[in-house]
Amino acid sequence: METLRVELGARAYDIVIGEGLLAQAGRHLADVGGSGKVVVITDENVGRLHLGALEAALRDAGFQSAALQLPAGEATKSWPHFSRTVDWLLAQKVERGDLVVALGGGVIGDLVGFAAAVLRRGVRYVQIPTSLLAQVDSSVGGKTAINSEHGKNLIGAFHQPSLVLADITALGTLSARDFLAGYGEVMKYGLLGDADFFGWLEENAPDLAAGNVEKRIYAVKRSCEMKAAIVARDETEQGERALLNLGHTFCHALEAATGYSDRLLHGEGVAVGCALAFEVSARIGLCSQEDPSRVHAHLAQMGLKRDLRDIPGDLPGADRLIELMGQDKKVVKGTLNFIMARGIGEAFVTSDVDLGIVKAVLQESAG
């Protein structure tokens, strides 16, 4: 078991990574001051696999608990399900001393965190991420949100959890596609700030996908270390934290273009977005062509999407995709900021990007 600390003063919290943590959840919740009611929100797929084990652990630790199961899928990150969740929490008479638990992937973590942020002007919550994407990214750092018809994650709040429990055992229940989608976020960390980690992934990622537990723990730990350090320095994304959005400007536009459907999972969009970001970086002279070639080769090695033509179904043209990028949260005074790279492990934020080059890269990627 590995424990990392997200250093945020009075709001600091632990990320615990290891095997069998669901069965130990009651003890961990007691350690963060949970003494009364625990309410769990999950989705129907995760609930079928993991809710029983969590409820048993809570009973063994003396907690009273109740659970709400929402539909699975990105469409759940919406006003109707958010409203249903908040009303259910109020019906459960959740108080500020109680704990709300988000059991699931990034959709559940984002929605439940936002509900906890606004309920009674803020109640405590715990993230128990069950997908690789959620374990390495969305459960850490306190970004909570739902989607709008105008774009992804545009309605939300910063609200830090009291604890994150990343049970590596849960990753064994993921489909190959879901695991690899999460891997898109793991790879992102190496690309944005740790070339050695990316090199390690080039050697070891096939073992991660095949189920090697020790390597999975290391990959989750290193990803969380990088995110925790950045969040501690820039909690509300005033500067450096934007680096964590490498690939996401492209990704969010593609998710909007595909209707937030299973045509494109979030981590798949991140993988494609990282490949596009490195290709644009090379075209404008920031890095050598060897860097996007390495990114493409690694995505091919892992069987991940890497070009627009890998996304099933029709996509809008490059001009419309650029228009969708204009709804990105990194737009400042009407100017779209991109995360570009001077090389693998050397990402930075810039608005000095020729949109004509972006358009050309999008057109070529579409084939």
C-alpha positions as CSV (number, residue, x, y, z in Angstrom):
1,M,0.0,0.0,0.0
2,E,1.2,3.5,-0.9
3,T,0.0,6.7,0.7
4,L,0.6,10.2,-0.9
5,R,-0.3,13.5,0.7
6,V,-2.0,16.3,-1.3
7,E,-0.6,19.3,0.6
8,L,-3.3,22.0,0.8
9,G,-2.9,23.3,4.4
10,A,-6.1,22.7,6.4
11,R,-7.6,20.9,3.4
12,A,-4.8,18.5,2.9
13,Y,-5.8,14.8,2.3
14,D,-4.3,11.4,1.6
15,I,-4.4,9.3,-1.6
16,V,-4.1,5.7,-0.6
17,I,-3.2,3.2,-3.4
18,G,-3.1,-0.5,-3.0
19,E,-5.0,-3.8,-3.3
20,G,-8.1,-4.7,-1.3
21,L,-8.9,-1.2,-0.2
22,L,-12.6,-1.6,-0.7
23,A,-12.7,-4.2,2.0
24,Q,-10.8,-1.8,4.3
25,A,-12.9,1.3,3.4
26,G,-14.7,1.5,6.8
27,R,-11.5,1.8,8.7
28,H,-10.1,4.4,6.4
29,L,-13.4,6.5,6.6
30,A,-13.2,6.3,10.4
31,D,-9.7,7.6,10.2
32,V,-10.8,10.8,8.5
33,G,-13.4,11.5,11.1
34,G,-16.4,9.7,9.7
35,S,-18.5,8.9,12.7
36,G,-22.1,8.8,11.6
37,K,-23.9,8.3,8.3
38,V,-22.2,7.4,5.0
39,V,-24.1,7.8,1.8
40,V,-22.8,6.2,-1.4
41,I,-23.5,7.2,-5.0
42,T,-22.4,5.0,-7.8
43,D,-23.5,3.9,-11.2
44,E,-25.4,0.7,-12.1
45,N,-22.3,-1.1,-13.6
46,V,-20.0,-0.3,-10.7
47,G,-22.7,-0.9,-8.2
48,R,-23.2,-4.4,-9.5
49,L,-19.5,-5.2,-9.1
50,H,-18.4,-3.3,-6.0
51,L,-21.2,-1.8,-4.0
52,G,-21.8,-5.0,-1.9
53,A,-18.2,-5.1,-0.8
54,L,-18.2,-1.5,0.2
55,E,-21.5,-1.8,2.1
56,A,-20.1,-4.8,4.0
57,A,-17.0,-2.9,4.9
58,L,-19.0,0.0,6.2
59,R,-21.3,-2.3,8.3
60,D,-18.2,-4.0,9.8
61,A,-16.9,-0.5,10.8
62,G,-20.2,0.4,12.4
63,F,-21.5,2.9,9.8
64,Q,-25.0,3.3,8.7
65,S,-25.2,3.6,4.9
66,A,-27.5,4.2,2.0
67,A,-26.8,4.1,-1.7
68,L,-28.0,5.6,-4.9
69,Q,-27.2,4.0,-8.3
70,L,-27.3,6.2,-11.4
71,P,-27.1,5.2,-15.0
72,A,-23.6,4.5,-16.4
73,G,-22.1,6.8,-19.0
74,E,-21.0,10.3,-19.8
75,A,-24.6,11.4,-20.3
76,T,-25.1,11.1,-16.5
77,K,-22.9,14.2,-16.0
78,S,-25.9,16.4,-16.7
79,W,-28.4,18.7,-14.9
80,P,-31.2,16.0,-14.6
81,H,-29.0,13.5,-12.8
82,F,-27.2,16.2,-10.8
83,S,-30.6,17.5,-9.6
84,R,-31.7,13.9,-8.8
85,T,-28.5,13.3,-6.8
86,V,-28.8,16.5,-4.7
87,D,-32.5,15.9,-4.0
88,W,-31.6,12.3,-2.9
89,L,-28.9,13.6,-0.6
90,L,-31.3,16.1,1.0
91,A,-33.9,13.3,1.4
92,Q,-31.2,11.3,3.3
93,K,-30.8,14.3,5.6
94,V,-27.1,14.4,5.0
95,E,-25.4,16.8,7.4
96,R,-22.0,18.4,7.3
97,G,-20.5,15.8,9.7
98,D,-21.6,12.9,7.4
99,L,-19.6,11.5,4.5
100,V,-20.6,11.3,0.9
101,V,-18.8,8.6,-1.1
102,A,-18.3,8.7,-4.8
103,L,-17.8,5.1,-5.9
104,G,-17.0,4.8,-9.6
105,G,-15.2,6.3,-12.5
106,G,-14.7,9.9,-13.6
107,V,-18.4,10.6,-14.3
108,I,-19.5,9.6,-10.8
109,G,-16.5,11.3,-9.1
110,D,-17.1,14.6,-10.9
111,L,-20.9,14.7,-10.4
112,V,-20.8,13.6,-6.8
113,G,-18.0,16.0,-5.9
114,F,-20.0,18.9,-7.4
115,A,-23.1,17.8,-5.5
116,A,-21.1,17.7,-2.3
117,A,-19.7,21.2,-3.0
118,V,-23.2,22.8,-3.2
119,L,-25.1,20.7,-0.7
120,R,-25.5,22.8,2.5
121,R,-22.7,25.0,0.9
122,G,-20.3,22.1,1.2
123,V,-20.2,18.7,2.8
124,R,-17.3,16.3,3.1
125,Y,-16.9,13.6,0.5
126,V,-14.5,10.6,-0.3
127,Q,-13.4,9.5,-3.7
128,I,-13.3,5.7,-4.3
129,P,-12.3,5.6,-7.9
130,T,-12.8,2.3,-9.7
131,S,-11.4,3.1,-13.2
132,L,-7.8,3.8,-14.1
133,L,-8.8,7.2,-15.5
134,A,-10.4,8.2,-12.2
135,Q,-7.6,6.8,-10.1
136,V,-4.9,8.8,-11.9
137,D,-6.7,11.9,-12.7
138,S,-10.3,12.9,-11.9
139,S,-10.4,11.7,-8.3
140,V,-7.4,13.9,-7.3
141,G,-7.3,17.6,-7.1
142,G,-10.9,18.7,-6.3
143,K,-12.2,19.6,-9.8
144,T,-15.9,18.8,-9.9
145,A,-18.3,19.4,-12.7
146,I,-21.1,18.4,-15.0
147,N,-21.4,19.0,-18.7
148,S,-23.6,21.4,-20.6
149,E,-24.9,21.4,-24.2
150,H,-22.3,24.2,-24.7
151,G,-19.3,22.0,-23.6
152,K,-17.7,19.7,-21.2
153,N,-17.2,20.4,-17.5
154,L,-18.4,24.0,-17.9
155,I,-20.5,23.9,-14.7
156,G,-18.7,23.0,-11.5
157,A,-16.7,24.0,-8.5
158,F,-13.4,23.3,-6.8
159,H,-14.1,21.1,-3.8
160,Q,-11.4,18.9,-2.4
161,P,-12.2,15.4,-1.1
162,S,-11.3,14.3,2.4
163,L,-9.7,11.1,1.2
164,V,-9.0,9.1,-2.0
165,L,-8.9,5.3,-1.9
166,A,-7.5,3.9,-5.2
167,D,-8.1,0.1,-5.0
168,I,-5.9,-1.4,-7.7
169,T,-8.0,-4.7,-7.5
170,A,-10.9,-2.8,-9.1
171,L,-8.9,-2.3,-12.2
172,G,-9.2,-6.0,-12.9
173,T,-12.9,-5.7,-13.5
174,L,-12.5,-3.1,-16.3
175,S,-12.9,-4.0,-20.0
176,A,-9.7,-3.8,-22.1
177,R,-11.1,-0.7,-23.8
178,D,-11.9,1.1,-20.5
179,F,-8.5,0.3,-19.1
180,L,-6.7,1.6,-22.2
181,A,-8.9,4.7,-22.1
182,G,-7.6,5.4,-18.6
183,Y,-4.1,4.7,-19.8
184,G,-4.4,7.8,-22.1
185,E,-4.3,9.9,-18.9
186,V,-1.3,7.9,-17.5
187,M,0.7,8.6,-20.6
188,K,-0.2,12.2,-20.5
189,Y,1.8,12.7,-17.3
190,G,5.0,11.5,-18.9
191,L,4.4,13.7,-21.9
192,L,3.7,16.8,-19.9
193,G,6.5,16.7,-17.3
194,D,8.5,13.5,-16.9
195,A,10.3,12.1,-19.9
196,D,11.8,9.3,-17.8
197,F,8.3,8.2,-16.8
198,F,7.2,8.1,-20.5
199,G,10.3,6.0,-21.3
200,W,9.3,3.6,-18.5
201,L,5.8,3.4,-20.0
202,E,7.2,2.6,-23.4
203,E,8.9,-0.4,-21.8
204,N,6.3,-1.4,-19.2
205,A,2.8,-0.3,-20.4
206,P,2.1,-3.7,-22.1
207,D,2.6,-5.3,-18.7
208,L,0.2,-2.8,-17.2
209,A,-2.5,-3.7,-19.7
210,A,-1.8,-7.4,-19.1
211,G,-2.6,-7.1,-15.4
212,N,0.8,-6.7,-13.6
213,V,-0.3,-5.4,-10.2
214,E,3.1,-4.0,-9.1
215,K,3.5,-2.0,-12.3
216,R,-0.1,-0.8,-12.1
217,I,0.5,0.5,-8.5
218,Y,3.7,2.3,-9.7
219,A,1.9,3.9,-12.7
220,V,-1.0,5.1,-10.5
221,K,1.4,6.3,-7.8
222,R,3.6,8.3,-10.2
223,S,0.6,9.8,-11.9
224,C,-0.9,10.9,-8.6
225,E,2.5,12.2,-7.4
226,M,2.7,14.5,-10.4
227,K,-0.9,15.7,-10.1
228,A,-0.7,16.2,-6.3
229,A,2.4,18.3,-6.6
230,I,0.9,20.5,-9.3
231,V,-2.4,20.9,-7.5
232,A,-0.5,21.9,-4.3
233,R,1.2,24.7,-6.2
234,D,-1.8,25.8,-8.3
235,E,-5.1,24.5,-6.8
236,T,-7.5,26.6,-8.9
237,E,-5.7,26.5,-12.2
238,Q,-4.4,30.0,-12.4
239,G,-1.3,28.9,-14.2
240,E,0.7,25.6,-13.9
241,R,-2.3,23.4,-13.3
242,A,-3.4,24.0,-16.9
243,L,-0.6,21.7,-18.0
244,L,-2.7,18.8,-16.8
245,N,-5.0,19.6,-19.7
246,L,-2.4,18.4,-22.3
247,G,-4.5,17.0,-25.1
248,H,-7.8,18.1,-23.6
249,T,-8.5,21.1,-25.8
250,F,-8.7,18.8,-28.7
251,C,-10.3,16.0,-26.7
252,H,-13.2,18.2,-25.4
253,A,-14.0,19.4,-28.9
254,L,-14.1,15.8,-30.1
255,E,-16.2,14.6,-27.2
256,A,-18.7,17.4,-28.0
257,A,-18.6,16.4,-31.7
258,T,-19.4,12.8,-30.8
259,G,-22.2,13.7,-28.4
260,Y,-20.4,12.5,-25.3
261,S,-21.2,9.0,-26.4
262,D,-19.3,5.8,-26.3
263,R,-18.0,6.5,-29.8
264,L,-15.2,8.2,-28.0
265,L,-14.3,7.6,-24.3
266,H,-12.6,10.5,-22.5
267,G,-9.2,8.8,-22.2
268,E,-9.3,7.9,-25.9
269,G,-9.9,11.5,-26.7
270,V,-7.0,12.5,-24.5
271,A,-4.8,10.1,-26.4
272,V,-5.8,11.5,-29.7
273,G,-5.5,15.0,-28.3
274,C,-1.9,14.4,-27.1
275,A,-0.9,13.1,-30.5
276,L,-2.5,16.2,-32.1
277,A,-0.8,18.5,-29.6
278,F,2.6,17.0,-30.3
279,E,2.1,17.1,-34.1
280,V,1.1,20.8,-34.0
281,S,4.1,21.5,-31.7
282,A,6.4,19.9,-34.3
283,R,4.8,21.8,-37.2
284,I,5.4,25.2,-35.5
285,G,9.0,24.3,-34.7
286,L,8.8,23.7,-30.9
287,C,10.0,20.1,-31.0
288,S,11.5,17.7,-33.4
289,Q,9.3,15.4,-35.5
290,E,10.8,12.5,-33.6
291,D,8.6,13.4,-30.6
292,P,5.1,13.1,-32.2
293,S,6.5,10.0,-34.0
294,R,7.3,8.4,-30.6
295,V,3.8,9.4,-29.3
296,H,2.1,7.8,-32.3
297,A,4.3,4.7,-32.1
298,H,3.4,4.2,-28.5
299,L,-0.3,4.7,-29.0
300,A,-0.1,2.1,-31.8
301,Q,1.8,-0.3,-29.6
302,M,-1.0,0.0,-27.0
303,G,-3.8,-0.3,-29.5
304,L,-5.2,3.2,-28.7
305,K,-6.8,5.7,-31.0
306,R,-4.3,8.2,-32.3
307,D,-6.0,10.0,-35.3
308,L,-9.4,11.5,-36.0
309,R,-9.9,8.7,-38.6
310,D,-9.7,6.2,-35.8
311,I,-13.0,7.6,-34.3
312,P,-16.0,5.7,-35.7
313,G,-18.7,7.7,-37.5
314,D,-18.7,11.1,-39.1
315,L,-17.0,14.1,-37.6
316,P,-17.5,17.7,-38.4
317,G,-14.8,19.5,-40.4
318,A,-11.7,21.2,-39.0
319,D,-13.3,24.6,-38.9
320,R,-16.2,23.3,-36.7
321,L,-13.8,21.5,-34.4
322,I,-11.8,24.7,-33.9
323,E,-15.1,26.5,-33.2
324,L,-15.9,23.8,-30.5
325,M,-12.4,24.4,-29.0
326,G,-13.5,28.0,-28.5
327,Q,-15.8,26.7,-25.6
328,D,-12.8,25.4,-23.8
329,K,-12.3,26.6,-20.2
330,K,-8.8,27.8,-21.1
331,V,-10.2,30.6,-23.3
332,V,-9.1,33.9,-21.8
333,K,-10.5,37.2,-23.2
334,G,-11.6,35.3,-26.3
335,T,-8.1,33.9,-26.9
336,L,-7.7,30.1,-26.9
337,N,-4.8,28.8,-25.0
338,F,-3.1,25.5,-26.0
339,I,-0.9,23.1,-24.1
340,M,2.1,22.7,-26.5
341,A,5.4,20.9,-26.0
342,R,9.1,21.6,-26.5
343,G,9.7,17.9,-26.3
344,I,8.5,14.9,-24.4
345,G,8.2,15.9,-20.7
346,E,8.3,19.6,-21.6
347,A,4.8,21.0,-21.9
348,F,3.8,24.6,-21.5
349,V,0.8,26.9,-22.0
350,T,0.7,29.3,-25.0
351,S,-1.8,31.3,-27.0
352,D,0.8,31.8,-29.8
353,V,-0.5,29.0,-32.1
354,D,-1.3,29.5,-35.8
355,L,-4.8,28.1,-36.2
356,G,-4.1,27.5,-39.8
357,I,-1.6,24.9,-38.8
358,V,-4.1,23.4,-36.3
359,K,-6.6,23.2,-39.1
360,A,-4.1,21.5,-41.4
361,V,-3.2,18.9,-38.7
362,L,-6.8,18.2,-38.0
363,Q,-7.5,17.7,-41.7
364,E,-4.6,15.3,-42.1
365,S,-5.5,13.4,-39.0
366,A,-9.0,12.9,-40.4
367,G,-7.4,11.4,-43.5
